[in-house]
Each structure stands twice: as C-alpha cells, then as structure tokens.
Amino acid sequence: MSGAQTLPSVGGESIAVPTDAARNTSFNDLLRAHFAWQKNSSNGHAAQAERVYHEVLHRFEVQHGRLVHSFWCTNVQSGLALTERNRKYHQNGLLSLHRETEWATKDFPDVAAQLHRCDELAVRARTVLTGVRQRICLQLVAASAAHLLSLVDHANAADATAETKAAVKEERQAIDRAERYYQEAANGQAEIVYFAGMAIVALAVTFFALLFLRFEWRVGVAALVAGAVGAVVSVIQRINSRAFHVDYDVGRPYAFFLGGLRPLIGGAMAIAIAFAFDSGMLHLPIGNPTQENQRLALVVVSFLAGFSERWAQDTLASVVPQSKAEPEQQPSH
C-alpha cells in the first residue's frame, strides 16, 4: 500500500498504518494506528507502533482538532473520539464526534441503533447549539456512545447476558435525557433569537410612531404602538412560564424573522380593534367620556388586542352580523 507502514500484530495479522503526511488523515486512519499500537504493545514493535500512532495523531489533530474524549476497543478495530477545533474570534472551539464501530456492533443491532441516535443527536447539537450548551450536549452524547461501545467490546451475540441487555436499556434512557437536554437548550437559544427580532422591530415601530404622535394624534398610530408593546409583553410572559416554544431546527434567521413578525401582527390587530371602537361599531364603557379618557381607553384596548390575539378576534367577531338560516318548511301532505 502506497503511503502506509505495515506492522505485525500479536496474532500474526499485519496491520497497515497510513504514514503519508500529504493525504487527509481520517478517523479510520487514527483508529488503525491506535489498534496497531495496542496490539504491538508487548512485543518488539511497540516503540515503532507508538511512534507511528503519535505521528498519525498529530496529523489528525492538525486537520480535525485536538482529542477531547476518546474510547478504543481492545478486541476489535473500533472506537470513537470527540475533537475540538479552535475558531477565530470564538472563545469556544467547534466540537465534532467521530466513530468507527461497525466491527464491534455487527452482531448487536440494538447497540448499533443507539449509536446511530448518538450520531444524529451529535450532528444536530453541533449545527444548532453554541457555546456551553453545545459542549455539554456533545459530552453527554460521547459518554453514552463510549459506554455503549464498551458493552460490546468483550461480548458477542451468542453469550450476550441479561446484564448487558439491561445496561443497553439504561444507556438508551441516558440518550433520551441527552436528547431532552438538547431540545431545551435549542429552544432556549431560539427564544433569544426570536426575542431579539421581536424587540428590534417593536423598538423601531415605537420610535417612529412616537415621533409622529409628537406632532399629531392618530388613532391608528397610537394603536400600533400599544399593540406592538402588548405582543412583546405577551411573549415575555409565556417565556417566563415556560409555555413558549420555537422551531429551533429551522435556523436563526427564520427564528429572527418570526420574532419580527410578532409585534407587527399585534399592531395590526390593535389597529383593527381601535378603529372598531373609534367608529362606534363597539362601545367603550367610559364613565367620564372626555377626549383624553377616550384616547387612554383606546390605548388600553389596543394593548389588550396585541397581548391576546384570541381576545381581539373574538371582539371583532362580535360585531359581524350573524345570519340565521330560516328553517326549511316541511312539505305538506
């Protein structure tokens, strides 16, 4: 093999280890180098195998980042690793999960299925999460994957014990907990992006509307401001009560866009409600119906319309005339 060094193992089987520094070093290359080092640790090729492993490890870390966590099977050529690659202008590095486990799990479909879940969760966490949340989630995933791999390292399908099966079941529950952590962390990050979009649009609307109201009072402009503020307060209340959920797998720009729409929707509902009361379609129960009190009342109902779209829709629906169908006449006999 070009660009490879052949090392004999304890059992007499030769192991080809890549030594070509010009080619891309994959995790499979690192795995073979470590397996060769492990198998030759007690013979005359130990020093050579260790040197080759560290050379391959150095090239792998240069290309993929330093090894943060790793697990190597002792009986089969399988293993996994978590790497961290530094990024410019970022305090935290980019974590990635690597694994080659086909030899260890070929007779254990349940373990292979759970390792596939770990891969899927690692991809989602690496793509969606950032900072400490990403690190915690990927560390949990890597720990679960390593534990699953350790269960099948010394076992085989013929003598898999009930204890091993119970351990796989417990690890499945651990992956479930890691997935729930991912969902909560991703939703929390999406809430921040959503709130940022909502706050920026609400501040822009409020700023320009208040500039206009300094010169002239307009019911629609005042209602727009009150409705936008009501929409923001409504979202904040739902976030505090943990009853607010955002689609976090769609990306930050879309969450920001949805947040920007929220005060506009609240403002539109508030304008409709304010015009309905101002035109006389609906009645404002004001004790002292002065112009100032009427304006304050319109601001209040506009805020409520932005705060609760359901209340605004029900209020507007109450002024729509309902047609009653006349009962069908029964044919006379």
Rosetta silent file (secondary structure, phi, psi, omega in degrees, C-alpha in Angstrom):
SEQUENCE: MSGAQTLPSVGGESIAVPTDAARNTSFNDLLRAHFAWQKNSSNGHAAQAERVYHEVLHRFEVQHGRLVHSFWCTNVQSGLALTERNRKYHQNGLLSLHRETEWATKDFPDVAAQLHRCDELAVRARTVLTGVRQRICLQLVAASAAHLLSLVDHANAADATAETKAAVKEERQAIDRAERYYQEAANGQAEIVYFAGMAIVALAVTFFALLFLRFEWRVGVAALVAGAVGAVVSVIQRINSRAFHVDYDVGRPYAFFLGGLRPLIGGAMAIAIAFAFDSGMLHLPIGNPTQENQRLALVVVSFLAGFSERWAQDTLASVVPQSKAEPEQQPSH
SCORE:     score description
SCORE:     0.000 S_00000001
   1 L     0.000  130.060 -179.668    0.000    0.000    0.000 S_00000001
   2 L   -72.604  135.121  178.455    1.386    3.397   -1.000 S_00000001
   3 L    71.016   28.624 -179.733    1.948    5.770    1.889 S_00000001
   4 E  -138.277  153.303  178.387    1.402    3.083    4.537 S_00000001
   5 E  -119.337  132.494 -176.179    3.541    1.175    7.009 S_00000001
   6 E   -97.600  124.520  178.471    2.788   -2.470    7.841 S_00000001
   7 E  -118.402  134.407  178.144    3.075   -3.527   11.474 S_00000001
   8 E   -78.270  143.604  176.515    2.597   -7.129   12.641 S_00000001
   9 L   -94.689  177.410 -178.944    0.091   -7.754   15.416 S_00000001
  10 L   -63.511  -37.609 -178.045    0.345  -10.238   18.282 S_00000001
  11 L   -82.258    4.170  179.224   -1.753  -12.783   16.444 S_00000001
  12 L    94.083  -10.582  179.705    0.378  -12.611   13.320 S_00000001
  13 L   -80.285  130.167 -179.423   -2.063  -10.465   11.334 S_00000001
  14 E   -80.684  146.391 -178.551   -0.416   -7.492    9.685 S_00000001
  15 E  -123.365  121.226  179.686   -1.909   -4.018   10.177 S_00000001
  16 E   -87.501  123.325 -178.144   -1.415   -1.313    7.546 S_00000001
  17 E  -115.804  126.455 -179.263   -0.975    2.129    9.107 S_00000001
  18 E   -68.335  137.040  178.497   -1.033    5.262    6.905 S_00000001
  19 L  -129.759    7.174 -178.960    2.130    7.392    7.040 S_00000001
  20 L   -80.027  110.022 -176.506    1.594    9.694    4.070 S_00000001
  21 L   -72.600  -17.554 -176.343    1.572   13.206    5.541 S_00000001
  22 L   -78.987  -25.292 -176.194    0.259   14.741    2.310 S_00000001
  23 L   -86.018  162.814  176.953   -3.086   12.952    2.352 S_00000001
  24 L   -69.932  133.243 -178.558   -6.077   13.743    4.514 S_00000001
  25 L   -97.578  114.398 -178.865   -5.968   11.824    7.786 S_00000001
  26 L   -91.821  171.584  177.574   -9.339   10.345    8.685 S_00000001
  27 H   -67.785  -30.465  176.756  -10.500    8.942   11.989 S_00000001
  28 H   -63.046  -37.605  175.740  -10.275    5.457   10.490 S_00000001
  29 H   -62.635  -45.064  178.394   -6.550    6.071    9.888 S_00000001
  30 H   -63.174  -39.355 -179.585   -6.117    7.116   13.516 S_00000001
  31 H   -63.228  -44.311  178.888   -8.107    4.087   14.660 S_00000001
  32 H   -63.946  -39.803  178.765   -5.897    1.678   12.714 S_00000001
  33 H   -64.419  -41.572  179.055   -2.752    3.310   14.089 S_00000001
  34 H   -68.233  -39.413  179.647   -4.025    3.047   17.666 S_00000001
  35 H   -63.980  -40.267  178.117   -5.132   -0.574   17.148 S_00000001
  36 H   -65.114  -41.144  177.922   -1.695   -1.448   15.791 S_00000001
  37 H   -62.884  -42.110 -179.108   -0.025    0.255   18.765 S_00000001
  38 H   -64.712  -42.128 -177.416   -2.324   -1.575   21.157 S_00000001
  39 H   -74.239  -24.286 -179.157   -1.689   -4.989   19.570 S_00000001
  40 L  -103.789   16.465 -174.810    2.099   -4.479   19.481 S_00000001
  41 L   -69.103  -17.011 -175.733    2.413   -3.018   22.973 S_00000001
  42 L  -120.403   19.270  177.523    4.114   -6.143   24.355 S_00000001
  43 L  -128.206 -168.908 -175.158    6.455   -7.150   21.536 S_00000001
  44 L   -72.969   -9.312 -179.730    9.477   -5.789   19.739 S_00000001
  45 L   -98.082   10.107 -174.597    7.414   -3.464   17.533 S_00000001
  46 H   -62.322  -46.913 -177.781    5.971   -1.466   20.444 S_00000001
  47 H   -64.821  -40.510  179.685    8.220    1.577   20.047 S_00000001
  48 H   -65.944  -43.111 -179.849    7.703    1.690   16.286 S_00000001
  49 H   -65.300  -38.948  178.415    3.917    1.332   16.628 S_00000001
  50 H   -65.351  -41.135  179.336    3.795    4.071   19.293 S_00000001
  51 H   -63.348  -43.776  179.477    5.833    6.418   17.102 S_00000001
  52 H   -64.239  -40.714  179.933    3.574    5.819   14.100 S_00000001
  53 H   -61.140  -45.919 -178.171    0.450    6.334   16.224 S_00000001
  54 H   -67.912  -30.955  174.896    1.649    9.685   17.551 S_00000001
  55 H   -65.827  -46.820  178.674    2.575   10.804   14.035 S_00000001
  56 H   -65.214  -39.421  178.496   -0.904    9.953   12.748 S_00000001
  57 H   -61.410  -42.174  179.438   -2.471   11.530   15.857 S_00000001
  58 H   -61.564  -45.312  179.688   -0.557   14.756   15.245 S_00000001
  59 H   -66.097  -37.910  179.500   -1.755   14.957   11.612 S_00000001
  60 H   -64.817  -43.175 -179.148   -5.317   14.105   12.659 S_00000001
  61 H   -69.789  -32.355  176.023   -5.383   16.818   15.329 S_00000001
  62 H   -63.242  -38.486 -175.941   -3.959   19.393   12.921 S_00000001
  63 H   -87.099  -32.451 -171.918   -6.780   18.681   10.481 S_00000001
  64 H  -119.736   -7.576 -177.952   -9.707   17.952   12.844 S_00000001
  65 L   104.688  163.830 -176.575   -8.786   19.476   16.222 S_00000001
  66 E   -71.717  151.310  178.716   -7.384   18.130   19.455 S_00000001
  67 E   -74.304  120.271  178.023   -8.775   14.973   21.036 S_00000001
  68 E   -95.289  -39.195 -178.074  -11.090   15.881   23.936 S_00000001
  69 E  -150.778  140.707 -179.903  -12.509   12.429   24.633 S_00000001
  70 E  -150.099  154.263  173.662  -11.832    9.014   23.108 S_00000001
  71 E  -141.670  131.073 -177.925  -12.655    5.338   23.572 S_00000001
  72 E  -122.883  127.353  174.865  -10.793    2.474   21.880 S_00000001
  73 L   -69.725  148.683 -178.221  -11.979   -1.135   21.801 S_00000001
  74 L   -94.841  -23.407 -175.064   -9.364   -3.686   22.847 S_00000001
  75 L  -105.093  -24.878 -178.976  -10.557   -6.711   20.837 S_00000001
  76 L  -130.056  159.901 -178.252  -11.837   -5.225   17.581 S_00000001
  77 L   -82.193   77.235 -179.850  -10.794   -2.298   15.418 S_00000001
  78 L  -143.861  154.166  179.227  -13.476    0.095   16.654 S_00000001
  79 E   177.164  176.488  177.912  -13.544    3.319   18.596 S_00000001
  80 E  -149.313  160.143 -178.833  -14.827    6.858   18.866 S_00000001
  81 E  -153.119  149.779  174.232  -13.452   10.294   19.643 S_00000001
  82 E  -114.755  123.352 -177.214  -14.632   13.815   20.362 S_00000001
  83 E  -115.269  157.317  177.477  -12.463   16.557   18.902 S_00000001
  84 E  -130.862  121.966  179.704  -12.345   20.322   19.368 S_00000001
  85 E  -109.848  128.953 -179.297  -11.089   22.651   16.662 S_00000001
  86 L   -68.162  146.481  178.650  -10.254   26.253   17.540 S_00000001
  87 L  -126.543  143.814  177.901  -12.071   29.030   15.678 S_00000001
  88 L   -67.218  140.350  175.464  -11.051   32.613   15.137 S_00000001
  89 L    64.179   18.998  175.983  -12.958   35.217   17.171 S_00000001
  90 L  -128.144  133.439  178.949  -14.684   32.467   19.192 S_00000001
  91 L   -70.623  -38.557 -178.630  -13.923   31.623   22.781 S_00000001
  92 L  -101.168  142.668  178.802  -15.195   28.038   22.425 S_00000001
  93 L   -79.701  174.946  179.660  -13.978   25.623   19.770 S_00000001
  94 E   -95.597  117.803 -178.074  -16.051   23.566   17.347 S_00000001
  95 E   -89.976  144.988  178.280  -16.693   20.055   18.673 S_00000001
  96 E  -142.460  142.302  178.229  -17.127   17.021   16.406 S_00000001
  97 E  -103.838  128.857  178.220  -17.898   13.370   17.130 S_00000001
  98 E  -120.334  140.289  175.813  -16.035   10.690   15.139 S_00000001
  99 E  -154.472  146.840  170.568  -16.692    6.971   15.319 S_00000001
 100 E  -135.325  102.896 -170.456  -15.906    3.704   13.555 S_00000001
 101 L  -131.035   12.170 -173.980  -17.851    0.917   15.261 S_00000001
 102 H   -63.155  -38.328 -178.945  -19.041   -1.472   12.542 S_00000001
 103 H   -66.459  -35.842 -177.086  -16.732   -4.309   13.614 S_00000001
 104 H   -78.464  -31.019 -172.155  -17.860   -4.110   17.245 S_00000001
 105 H  -107.080    9.007 -175.709  -21.609   -3.778   16.616 S_00000001
 106 L   -63.443  -25.948  178.193  -22.129   -6.085   13.623 S_00000001
 107 L  -105.109    9.130 -177.882  -23.775   -8.689   15.890 S_00000001
 108 L  -129.701   80.518 -176.726  -25.523   -6.156   18.128 S_00000001
 109 H   -63.867  -31.476  179.592  -28.239   -4.327   16.151 S_00000001
 110 H   -65.952  -43.056  178.508  -29.690   -2.687   19.274 S_00000001
 111 H   -66.699  -40.392  178.455  -26.360   -1.087   20.163 S_00000001
 112 H   -61.404  -38.251  179.310  -25.808   -0.053   16.543 S_00000001
 113 H   -65.669  -40.483  179.635  -29.225    1.641   16.510 S_00000001
 114 H   -70.380  -34.446  175.505  -28.429    3.598   19.676 S_00000001
 115 H   -66.788  -34.118  175.004  -25.047    4.645   18.309 S_00000001
 116 H   -65.232  -37.170  174.608  -26.836    5.909   15.211 S_00000001
 117 H   -62.143  -39.027  177.424  -29.037    8.010   17.514 S_00000001
 118 H   -62.014  -41.935  177.900  -25.868    9.403   19.065 S_00000001
 119 H   -60.327  -47.190 -178.067  -24.614   10.360   15.595 S_00000001
 120 H   -63.112  -43.764 -179.982  -27.877   12.114   14.734 S_00000001
 121 H   -67.096  -36.041  178.872  -28.008   13.970   18.039 S_00000001
 122 H   -65.644  -39.901  178.490  -24.353   14.999   17.715 S_00000001
 123 H   -64.209  -44.325 -179.674  -24.977   16.456   14.238 S_00000001
 124 H   -65.971  -42.572  179.492  -27.978   18.429   15.455 S_00000001
 125 H   -65.621  -40.057 -179.200  -26.168   19.692   18.562 S_00000001
 126 H   -67.003  -32.288 -176.736  -23.099   20.673   16.528 S_00000001
 127 H   -85.087  -40.600 -171.214  -25.244   22.553   13.995 S_00000001
 128 H   -94.002  -45.366 -173.291  -27.842   24.203   16.231 S_00000001
 129 L   -82.378  159.850  177.383  -26.270   24.697   19.650 S_00000001
 130 L  -137.970  161.863  170.961  -23.445   27.054   20.546 S_00000001
 131 H    62.036 -139.537 -174.543  -21.111   27.686   23.456 S_00000001
 132 H   -64.456  -36.914 -179.392  -21.515   25.842   26.735 S_00000001
 133 H   -61.714  -43.271  178.407  -24.777   24.172   25.676 S_00000001
 134 H   -62.554  -43.668 -178.944  -23.117   22.572   22.670 S_00000001
 135 H   -62.299  -45.530 -179.287  -20.185   21.354   24.780 S_00000001
 136 H   -62.641  -46.405 -176.697  -22.419   19.811   27.452 S_00000001
 137 H   -64.141  -45.132 -179.176  -24.679   18.079   24.935 S_00000001
 138 H   -69.379  -31.893  174.932  -21.824   16.609   22.875 S_00000001
 139 H   -65.599  -40.500  177.092  -20.020   15.465   26.028 S_00000001
 140 H   -63.532  -43.037 -179.982  -23.190   13.657   27.115 S_00000001
 141 H   -64.383  -45.169 -179.525  -23.551   12.053   23.688 S_00000001
 142 H   -63.355  -38.984  178.611  -19.891   10.987   23.587 S_00000001
 143 H   -64.373  -42.159  178.477  -20.122    9.474   27.093 S_00000001
 144 H   -65.702  -42.346  179.731  -23.220    7.469   26.142 S_00000001
 145 H   -64.815  -39.971  178.932  -21.643    6.271   22.891 S_00000001
 146 H   -65.826  -39.885  178.823  -18.459    5.204   24.695 S_00000001
 147 H   -65.551  -41.591  177.417  -20.453    3.305   27.303 S_00000001
 148 H   -61.428  -41.626 -179.088  -22.441    1.514   24.592 S_00000001
 149 H   -68.273  -33.584  178.947  -19.256    0.573   22.801 S_00000001
 150 H   -67.633  -28.074 -178.941  -17.690   -0.745   25.995 S_00000001
 151 H   -68.333  -29.388 -176.412  -20.641   -3.103   26.484 S_00000001
 152 H  -104.600    2.023 -178.180  -19.941   -4.936   23.212 S_00000001
 153 H   -66.844  -42.616 -176.826  -16.142   -4.804   23.317 S_00000001
 154 L  -104.011   -3.445 -176.495  -15.781   -8.040   25.269 S_00000001
 155 L  -101.039  170.785  169.471  -19.133   -9.629   24.421 S_00000001
 156 L  -142.597  165.080 -172.312  -20.509  -11.428   21.411 S_00000001
 157 H   -62.126  -27.535 -175.155  -24.036  -12.066   20.204 S_00000001
 158 H   -73.287  -36.526 -176.452  -24.044  -15.702   21.332 S_00000001
 159 H  -116.152   30.058  176.405  -23.369  -15.077   25.019 S_00000001
 160 L   -63.999  120.919 -174.931  -24.924  -11.639   25.498 S_00000001
 161 L   -85.917  164.765  176.235  -26.123  -11.662   29.087 S_00000001
 162 H   -63.653  -29.600  178.233  -29.251  -10.170   30.555 S_00000001
 163 H   -65.099  -40.557  177.932  -26.983   -7.745   32.418 S_00000001
 164 H   -64.392  -43.680  179.226  -25.616   -6.434   29.103 S_00000001
 165 H   -63.063  -38.523  177.614  -29.120   -6.012   27.701 S_00000001
 166 H   -66.647  -36.365  178.056  -30.193   -4.139   30.845 S_00000001
 167 H   -66.023  -38.112  176.510  -27.158   -1.873   30.516 S_00000001
 168 H   -63.629  -38.884  178.094  -28.112   -1.097   26.911 S_00000001
 169 H   -64.249  -42.403  177.931  -31.611   -0.207   28.101 S_00000001
 170 H   -63.851  -38.446 -179.870  -30.207    2.146   30.740 S_00000001
 171 H   -69.914  -31.360  174.567  -27.966    3.788   28.169 S_00000001
 172 H   -61.839  -38.931  176.743  -30.970    4.270   25.885 S_00000001
 173 H   -67.787  -34.839  177.171  -32.580    6.227   28.720 S_00000001
 174 H   -65.371  -38.503  176.866  -29.393    8.269   29.108 S_00000001
 175 H   -67.244  -36.044  175.001  -29.560    9.176   25.400 S_00000001
 176 H   -60.159  -41.693  178.620  -33.203   10.151   25.904 S_00000001
 177 H   -66.498  -38.765  177.099  -32.106   12.524   28.663 S_00000001
 178 H   -64.761  -36.796  178.699  -29.391   13.969   26.426 S_00000001
 179 H   -68.209  -38.335  176.190  -31.973   14.498   23.692 S_00000001
 180 H   -65.124  -38.783  176.557  -34.285   16.295   26.108 S_00000001
 181 H   -61.580  -42.208  178.641  -31.379   18.493   27.174 S_00000001
 182 H   -60.787  -44.641 -178.300  -30.731   19.291   23.510 S_00000001
 183 H   -62.906  -43.773  179.489  -34.376   20.212   22.924 S_00000001
 184 H   -66.780  -41.816 -179.556  -34.491   22.508   25.970 S_00000001
 185 H   -67.037  -42.450 -179.768  -31.147   24.131   25.117 S_00000001
 186 H   -66.399  -39.697  178.162  -32.057   24.608   21.449 S_00000001
 187 H   -65.375  -37.903  177.667  -35.446   26.058   22.359 S_00000001
 188 H   -63.692  -42.093  177.229  -33.768   28.453   24.807 S_00000001
 189 H   -65.745  -40.274  179.676  -31.356   29.677   22.134 S_00000001
 190 H   -65.940  -34.522  176.958  -34.189   30.049   19.623 S_00000001
 191 H   -61.822  -39.607  179.548  -36.167   32.070   22.179 S_00000001
 192 H   -64.113  -44.725  179.478  -33.275   34.528   22.471 S_00000001
 193 H   -65.774  -42.390  178.636  -33.081   34.975   18.691 S_00000001
 194 H   -60.509  -45.232 -179.287  -36.882   35.241   18.453 S_00000001
 195 H   -65.685  -36.801  178.543  -36.962   37.849   21.222 S_00000001
 196 H   -61.595  -45.777  177.447  -34.153   39.815   19.555 S_00000001
 197 H   -63.134  -41.201  179.775  -36.122   40.058   16.314 S_00000001
 198 H   -65.693  -43.691 -177.357  -39.293   40.975   18.161 S_00000001
 199 H   -67.092  -40.626 -178.888  -37.590   43.637   20.299 S_00000001
 200 H   -64.081  -45.949  179.605  -35.795   45.275   17.369 S_00000001
 201 H   -65.760  -42.338 -179.818  -38.974   45.560   15.290 S_00000001
 202 H   -63.374  -40.864  178.215  -41.025   46.738   18.289 S_00000001
 203 H   -66.029  -39.889  178.900  -38.451   49.422   19.144 S_00000001
 204 H   -64.414  -44.863  179.050  -38.321   50.614   15.543 S_00000001
 205 H   -62.386  -45.344 -178.552  -42.117   50.808   15.308 S_00000001
 206 H   -64.343  -41.394 -178.548  -42.379   52.583   18.656 S_00000001
 207 H   -60.931  -51.392 -177.340  -39.646   55.092   17.826 S_00000001
 208 H   -71.068  -33.172  178.883  -41.125   56.250   14.531 S_00000001
 209 H   -68.539  -41.727  179.001  -44.696   56.161   15.848 S_00000001
 210 H   -66.679  -34.294  174.316  -43.853   58.316   18.865 S_00000001
 211 H   -60.954  -40.519  179.264  -42.092   60.806   16.605 S_00000001
 212 H   -68.460  -41.100 -176.596  -45.289   61.085   14.578 S_00000001
 213 H   -69.501  -18.520  176.485  -47.514   61.376   17.671 S_00000001
 214 L   -65.173  -26.707 -177.667  -45.489   64.331   18.939 S_00000001
 215 L  -100.556  -33.000 -175.975  -46.921   66.401   16.107 S_00000001
 216 L  -156.235  137.393  177.789  -50.369   64.901   15.602 S_00000001
 217 L   -81.872  129.405  173.327  -52.642   62.379   17.313 S_00000001
 218 L  -135.591  131.235 -177.011  -53.793   59.484   15.151 S_00000001
 219 H   -60.590  -43.903 -177.486  -55.771   56.555   16.495 S_00000001
 220 H   -64.253  -38.992 -179.512  -54.091   54.052   14.192 S_00000001
 221 H   -67.820  -45.018  178.557  -50.562   55.147   15.098 S_00000001
 222 H   -63.381  -39.501  178.693  -51.242   55.029   18.844 S_00000001
 223 H   -65.765  -36.990  178.583  -52.905   51.629   18.472 S_00000001
 224 H   -60.013  -44.575  179.279  -49.893   50.317   16.528 S_00000001
 225 H   -65.051  -48.229 -178.173  -47.539   51.217   19.377 S_00000001
 226 H   -63.321  -39.915  179.221  -49.808   49.805   22.084 S_00000001
 227 H   -67.212  -39.673  178.022  -50.412   46.588   20.132 S_00000001
 228 H   -64.070  -43.033  177.680  -46.702   46.040   19.478 S_00000001
 229 H   -64.574  -41.189  177.511  -45.908   46.540   23.176 S_00000001
 230 H   -61.405  -38.574  178.310  -48.736   44.196   24.134 S_00000001
 231 H   -65.154  -40.759  178.744  -47.361   41.499   21.826 S_00000001
 232 H   -64.155  -45.224  179.714  -43.891   41.811   23.399 S_00000001
 233 H   -62.654  -37.985  179.585  -45.291   41.578   26.933 S_00000001
 234 H   -62.520  -44.072  179.933  -47.351   38.533   25.941 S_00000001
 235 H   -66.281  -41.939  178.744  -44.286   36.675   24.645 S_00000001
 236 H   -60.137  -41.816  179.443  -42.229   37.596   27.719 S_00000001
 237 H   -63.409  -41.355  179.654  -44.965   36.233   29.974 S_00000001
 238 H   -69.119  -35.025  177.039  -45.112   32.956   28.038 S_00000001
 239 H   -65.933  -42.556  179.369  -41.330   32.594   28.128 S_00000001
 240 H   -64.119  -32.762  179.040  -41.283   33.103   31.902 S_00000001
 241 L   -87.533    5.258 -179.957  -43.988   30.458   32.327 S_00000001
 242 L    57.301   34.160  178.770  -42.040   28.051   30.041 S_00000001
 243 L  -111.626   16.765 -177.064  -45.036   27.817   27.735 S_00000001
 244 L  -116.558  128.219 -177.690  -43.319   29.269   24.670 S_00000001
 245 L  -131.890  138.848 -178.508  -41.707   27.050   22.029 S_00000001
 246 L  -122.818  146.139  174.009  -39.915   27.978   18.819 S_00000001
 247 L   -69.532  104.011 -172.217  -38.908   25.793   15.862 S_00000001
 248 H   -89.722  -15.183 -178.879  -35.189   25.653   16.616 S_00000001
 249 H   -86.188    0.765 -177.457  -34.074   23.397   13.741 S_00000001
 250 H   -90.108   -8.249  178.139  -35.036   25.950   11.069 S_00000001
 251 L   103.259  157.250 -177.234  -32.074   28.237   11.727 S_00000001
 252 H   -66.897  -42.066 -178.966  -31.513   31.587   13.420 S_00000001
 253 H   -58.819  -38.142 -179.233  -32.577   33.859   10.514 S_00000001
 254 H   -70.040  -40.374  176.606  -36.017   32.244   10.373 S_00000001
 255 H   -63.152  -39.005  176.719  -36.482   32.485   14.163 S_00000001
 256 H   -63.501  -40.707  179.283  -35.431   36.153   13.959 S_00000001
 257 H   -64.172  -43.780  178.853  -37.930   36.699   11.131 S_00000001
 258 H   -63.100  -40.027  177.796  -40.772   35.095   13.110 S_00000001
 259 H   -63.771  -38.116  177.520  -39.933   37.266   16.114 S_00000001
 260 H   -66.166  -27.732  178.925  -40.029   40.402   13.953 S_00000001
 261 H   -73.566  -27.557 -172.597  -43.488   39.483   12.715 S_00000001
 262 H   -59.857  -49.624  178.341  -44.967   39.186   16.218 S_00000001
 263 H   -67.282  -28.152  177.336  -45.204   42.931   17.086 S_00000001
 264 H   -68.467  -39.842  176.930  -46.455   43.675   13.559 S_00000001
 265 H   -65.845  -44.534  177.694  -49.276   41.152   13.964 S_00000001
 266 H   -61.711  -39.496  177.648  -50.116   42.538   17.399 S_00000001
 267 H   -65.938  -38.515  178.693  -50.097   46.072   15.999 S_00000001
 268 H   -64.829  -42.552  177.585  -52.389   45.101   13.109 S_00000001
 269 H   -64.777  -37.889 -179.780  -54.922   43.518   15.482 S_00000001
 270 H   -66.201  -39.646  178.447  -54.729   46.594   17.729 S_00000001
 271 H   -62.663  -42.936  179.672  -55.409   48.965   14.822 S_00000001
 272 H   -62.483  -43.523  179.485  -58.489   46.965   13.829 S_00000001
 273 H   -65.350  -42.853 -178.713  -59.804   46.993   17.406 S_00000001
 274 H   -63.596  -41.864  177.692  -59.097   50.723   17.841 S_00000001
 275 H   -66.329  -34.501  178.909  -60.915   51.608   14.628 S_00000001
 276 H   -64.766  -41.055  177.862  -63.856   49.439   15.659 S_00000001
 277 H   -75.169  -39.257 -176.948  -64.227   51.359   18.939 S_00000001
 278 H   -68.834  -29.769 -178.971  -63.420   54.763   17.451 S_00000001
 279 L   -84.121  -10.296 -179.587  -66.015   54.356   14.674 S_00000001
 280 L    95.730   -1.186  176.210  -68.793   53.371   17.063 S_00000001
 281 L   -63.385  -34.306  175.333  -69.037   49.719   15.986 S_00000001
 282 L  -122.323  155.809 -174.207  -68.092   48.829   19.547 S_00000001
 283 L  -108.455  133.850  175.309  -68.833   50.805   22.691 S_00000001
 284 L   -94.952  116.635 -179.703  -66.273   51.991   25.237 S_00000001
 285 L   -78.249   78.418 -179.129  -67.768   51.995   28.771 S_00000001
 286 L  -101.887  128.377 -179.654  -66.162   55.249   29.917 S_00000001
 287 L   -68.575  -44.188  179.620  -67.596   56.959   32.990 S_00000001
 288 L  -117.887   89.930 -169.850  -66.313   60.406   32.072 S_00000001
 289 L   -75.859   61.597  172.778  -66.175   60.442   28.239 S_00000001
 290 L   -83.566  167.987 -178.654  -63.664   63.229   27.731 S_00000001
 291 H   -63.555  -39.436 -179.764  -61.313   63.233   24.756 S_00000001
 292 H   -66.728  -43.243  178.783  -58.322   62.386   26.931 S_00000001
 293 H   -64.308  -37.348  178.908  -60.135   59.496   28.654 S_00000001
 294 H   -65.621  -39.483  178.196  -61.297   58.161   25.307 S_00000001
 295 H   -65.833  -42.118  178.192  -57.758   58.163   23.974 S_00000001
 296 H   -62.899  -38.252  178.824  -56.480   56.383   27.082 S_00000001
 297 H   -65.745  -39.063  177.449  -59.223   53.784   26.742 S_00000001
 298 H   -64.765  -37.265  177.333  -58.300   53.183   23.100 S_00000001
 299 H   -64.557  -40.315 -179.667  -54.661   52.676   24.110 S_00000001
 300 H   -63.787  -48.857 -178.116  -55.739   50.133   26.747 S_00000001
 301 H   -68.241  -30.114  176.198  -57.885   48.083   24.373 S_00000001
 302 H   -67.447  -40.195  176.131  -55.127   48.272   21.730 S_00000001
 303 H   -62.189  -43.306  179.178  -52.637   46.884   24.236 S_00000001
 304 H   -63.847  -36.380  178.635  -55.064   44.066   25.074 S_00000001
 305 H   -65.344  -40.934  176.265  -55.505   43.313   21.367 S_00000001
 306 H   -71.597  -31.955  179.750  -51.748   42.967   20.909 S_00000001
 307 H   -71.075  -39.252 -177.364  -51.428   40.980   24.131 S_00000001
 308 L  -133.417  103.234  177.627  -54.171   38.488   23.236 S_00000001
 309 H   -66.059  -32.281  179.225  -54.989   37.866   19.595 S_00000001
 310 H   -62.711  -42.837  178.571  -57.765   35.496   20.664 S_00000001
 311 H   -63.883  -41.094  179.754  -59.477   38.297   22.612 S_00000001
 312 H   -64.211  -42.611  179.949  -59.106   40.643   19.619 S_00000001
 313 H   -65.310  -42.907  178.734  -60.543   38.085   17.210 S_00000001
 314 H   -64.647  -38.194  179.394  -63.500   37.319   19.481 S_00000001
 315 H   -65.899  -43.753  178.696  -64.163   41.043   19.961 S_00000001
 316 H   -67.703  -35.414  179.774  -64.126   41.730   16.226 S_00000001
 317 H   -67.135  -24.417 -178.428  -66.279   38.693   15.545 S_00000001
 318 L   -70.492  -19.372 -179.297  -68.926   40.059   17.908 S_00000001
 319 L   -95.286   -5.282  178.909  -69.624   42.994   15.572 S_00000001
 320 L   -81.280  126.390  179.887  -70.054   40.842   12.476 S_00000001
 321 L   -64.716  131.748  178.986  -73.782   40.266   11.796 S_00000001
 322 L   -97.100  123.415  178.631  -74.725   36.649   12.111 S_00000001
 323 L   -88.369  131.650  179.107  -77.258   35.429    9.562 S_00000001
 324 L  -100.395  126.093  179.862  -79.708   32.892   10.812 S_00000001
 325 L   -72.957  131.897  178.951  -80.826   30.311    8.361 S_00000001
 326 L   -72.674  139.599 -178.335  -84.592   30.057    8.119 S_00000001
 327 L   -63.839  138.723  179.299  -85.927   26.646    8.996 S_00000001
 328 L   -67.371  136.427  179.297  -86.857   24.589    5.992 S_00000001
 329 L   -79.424  134.450  178.968  -90.597   24.200    5.509 S_00000001
 330 L   -76.476  134.246  177.825  -91.813   20.675    5.625 S_00000001
 331 L   -61.047  136.102 -179.856  -93.773   19.692    2.531 S_00000001
 332 L   -80.063  143.261  179.193  -97.457   19.453    3.217 S_00000001
 333 L  -105.254    0.000    0.000  -99.149   16.155    2.670 S_00000001
